[in-house]
Amino acid sequence: MKYTFNSKLSSYIEGLIDQKHSVGYPYLESERVLKNFDTFCLKNFSEEKSLTVEIGQHWAVVSPTESAVTFQNRMSPVRELARYIQRLGLEAYVVPTDAGPKCTRGKKKSPHIFTDRELKLFFAAVDNLEINKRCTLRHLALPVIFRMLYCCGLRPHEARILETTDIDLTNGKLQIRESKGHKNRLVIVPADLLEICRNYATLLQKTCPESKYFFPSQLEHLNPYTGIGFASLFKKCWNSAGIGTYGGDTPRPYSFRHTFATRRLYQWMKEGKDIEAMIPYLSAYMGHERFSDTAYYIHLVPEIFPHMSQMDFSSYEILLPEVGL
């Protein structure tokens, strides 16, 4: 367990986390939220031994700067905690799912797909980062982590929280934990990227041999990069690359995943591969829950789209193999 819990609800929180771990869920992000909830309870309801309506309603107050997604992500683990307490035969208030702002889907922007020029300029900028005094490993780590996003199509948070034990540097495999849908999966690393990872691992071992994470953000604390901090570093590298104007949505770390998928489909098309037959493999590699999530990228490759636009993607869900470890 990563955190220490101190409120009167701590035994229930620890019990829920232990239960999740026992069935194979890393539960990392939810554990962080529950730590914040524990601190909230300790500060505002220090003597309360039950998850009451008052606690739930106060936790569900929306802050002025909180987005709908952030709010709902904050509510979900606490709802799970309440249901866990109820399963123990005790009373607990479950925050209603209709509480707070809703995550609405507007018109989807066209995701940013990196051009060859953008990739060349971006990685040139990343490879020439100055040494950061707070983390002398940063200028070595960022070139690796950004290449990992691009070459393996990882979600940014999957790369950020990689642990040193998750990387098999001998056989070139990544074990991705706490993926979307709470599924783990294996990702094969391209040979050239694997060599880069090996060189970086040697430097990591010399610099901070006690690091749990493969990409620690600060050597004093050895924590992984936060989402906000990582996005800020990406923006800094993008701006220093002098790329200028761009098309589509705003470039961000997740854009590497979009680029990976579309380029892989385009490469298969050039090689004469049967795209329809290959997509299930891409889905498993990327950790998509639905076949249609991968098929979405077909629309971003104009040469492929015309002859596949009439496919009923939902009918192919059964082709997706299990990706859990």
Secondary structure as GFF3:
##gff-version 3
##sequence-region A 1 325
A	DSSP	alpha_helix	10	22	.	.	.	ID=ss1
A	DSSP	alpha_helix	28	44	.	.	.	ID=ss2
A	DSSP	alpha_helix	53	59	.	.	.	ID=ss3
A	DSSP	alpha_helix	68	87	.	.	.	ID=ss4
A	DSSP	alpha_helix	116	126	.	.	.	ID=ss5
A	DSSP	alpha_helix	138	152	.	.	.	ID=ss6
A	DSSP	alpha_helix	156	160	.	.	.	ID=ss7
A	DSSP	three_ten_helix	164	166	.	.	.	ID=ss8
A	DSSP	beta_strand	167	168	.	.	.	ID=ss9
A	DSSP	beta_strand	173	176	.	.	.	ID=ss10
A	DSSP	three_ten_helix	180	182	.	.	.	ID=ss11
A	DSSP	beta_strand	185	188	.	.	.	ID=ss12
A	DSSP	alpha_helix	191	207	.	.	.	ID=ss13
A	DSSP	alpha_helix	227	240	.	.	.	ID=ss14
A	DSSP	alpha_helix	255	270	.	.	.	ID=ss15
A	DSSP	alpha_helix	275	286	.	.	.	ID=ss16
A	DSSP	alpha_helix	291	295	.	.	.	ID=ss17
A	DSSP	three_ten_helix	296	300	.	.	.	ID=ss18
A	DSSP	alpha_helix	305	308	.	.	.	ID=ss19
A	DSSP	three_ten_helix	313	319	.	.	.	ID=ss20
###
